[in-house]
C-alpha cells in the first residue's frame, strides 16, 4: 500500500517522460522560494528554457524522436545543475529552472551553463535517423524584493515567471541560443 501511495505521489509531481518535476510541483516551489527570499533575504533566479526549433524535430523525424530529445535534454539539465536547483518540465519543450543565486553574475553563469549543456553534443535519435544538435533560448529573472513589493509570495513567483517569459521571447527574437535577462515592469 505504501508503494502504491509513493507511486501516486511521484506521478502527481513528476513528468512521466523526463522524470523531471512538473508544473504542479514547480509553481508551489516557486512561491516557497519567494517566501524564503522575503523571510531571510535570499536571492534566487527564475529561468525558462525553451528548445529552439523543436517543432521541426517532431515534424521531420516523428514524435518518438522528439521524446528522445526531451529525455536527453532532461538528463543534461540534471547533469549541469546543482542539487539546490529545481528543474521542471512545464510545457512541451519548455523547462523551468529555479536556482538560489546571490548575484546576477552567478545566475547568468548558471543560465549559460544550461545553454552549453544542451547544445554540447548531438543527441541520438531512434534509428534510422542521424543524431541532431539542439539549442535552447533562456529568459531569466532575478528575485529582487525591492522591485517585487507584492506581499503575496504567489504574486512574486508569478511576476518573476512573467518577467522570465518576456525575456525568453526577447532571446528568441534576437536569434535564439542565448540568455536574456528580464527586467521588472516600472
N, C-alpha and C positions, 0 to 999 in steps of 0.2 A: 504494500500500500504506500509506504514511504517513497519507493522508487517511482511509482505512478505519479505521486504529487510532485516529486522533484522533476520528472519529465515534463509534466504540465506547466510548472513554473518556468522551466527553461524555454519551452515553446512559446510562452507568453511574452518573454523579453528578448528572445534571440531570433535573428533572421535565419530561416531554415536552410537557405542556400549557402550563405557565407559563414554562419556561426557567430557573426558579429552581433552586438546589441541591435535592437530595432528602435523605431521611433517611440514606441510605448515605454521603453526604458529610458531613452535619451532625453526626452523632454522633462520628466521629473528630475533627472540627474542634473540637467542644466539649471533648473530652479534651485536645486540643492547647492550647486556651486555658487550661485548668486547669494544665497543665504550665508555661506562661508565667507564670501567676499565682504558682505555687509557687516558680518559679526567680527571678523578679525583682519579685514583689510587685505586679504589675499587676492592677488590679481590672477586672472585667467584669460585665455584666448578661446574664441569660438571660430572654427573653420568649417566651411562647406567645400568639399572637394567633389568636383563633377568630372567624370571621364569625358575627354574630348572625342567627338565624332563616334560615340559608342553605337548610335543607331546604325551606322554603316556596317559594323561588325555583325549585328543581328541580320541586317538586310543581305549582306554579301555571303555570310558563312552559316547563318542559321542561329537559332536561339541556344542550341547546345554550346556553340562557340561563345556566344555572349555570356552564358553561365560560366564557362571555363575562365573567361576574362575576369568576371566578378569575383570568383573564388581566388584566383591568383592575386588580384589586387588586394583582397581582404588579407591574404597571407602576407603580402608586402607591407601593408599598413601595420599589422601586428608586429612585424619584424622591425619596423623603424620607429615605432612609438614606445614610450616608456610605460611601465606598469601603472603609473599615476595618471596616464592619459586615458580618455574614454573615446572609443570609436564605435560608430553605429552606422548601419546602412539605413538611410531614411527615405530613400526613393529608389527608383530603378537602378541608376548608376550614380547615385548621389550619396555621399558619406559625410557624416557629422563627426568632427573631432573636437573634443573639449580638453584643453591642456592647461594645467597650472603653469603660468608664465609670469614671473615677476616683472619682466621688462618686455617692451615691444621688440627689441632686438632678439631676445630669446624666442619669442613667439614666431617671428619671421624666420629664424633659423629652423625651427621645427617645421614650419609650412614648406620651406624649400626642401628640407629633408624628405617630406612626404612626396613632393613633386618628383624628386630624383629617384626615390624608391620605386615609384610607379613606372617611370619610363626607363629604368636602369637596364633592362634587358627584355628581349622578346618573350611573349607569352605563348606557350604551346596550345594549339587548338586541337580538337579531335580530328583524327585522320578523315579525309585526305588533305586537310588544309595546312598550309605553312604557318609557322609562328607569326604573330603580329606584335608590333610595338604600339603601346598606347601611352597617351599623356593625360594629364589632368590639369584643370584650372581650379584655383583655390581662392575663395573670398574669405577674408579674415576680419574679425572684430576683437578688440581688446576691451575687457571689462574695466571701465573707469567710473567708479561710483560718483565722482563729481559731475560727470556728464550723463549719468543714468540715475537721476534722483528718485525714480519710482520707489515707493515703499514696498510694493508687492514684488517679491523676487521672481514670480512667474512673468511679470511685465518686463523685468530686466532681461531675463532669458530670451523672451520673445523679441525685445528690441535688439539684442545682440544678434540673434538669428536673422532678423530682417536686415541688419547692417551687413552681416557677412554675405547674405544672399545678394544684396545690391552690389557688393564688391565682386562677387562671383560673376555677375553679368558684365561688370567692367572688365574683368580678366578675359572673359570670352570675347568681348568686343574688341579687345586690344591684341588679339592674335592667339589666345589660348596658351596652355602650357606655362602658366605663370601664376604668381600670387599677387593679389591686390588687397590693400587694407581698406576696410570700410570706415567711414567717418560718421559719428553720430549726427543726427539732424540738429541744426542750430536752434 
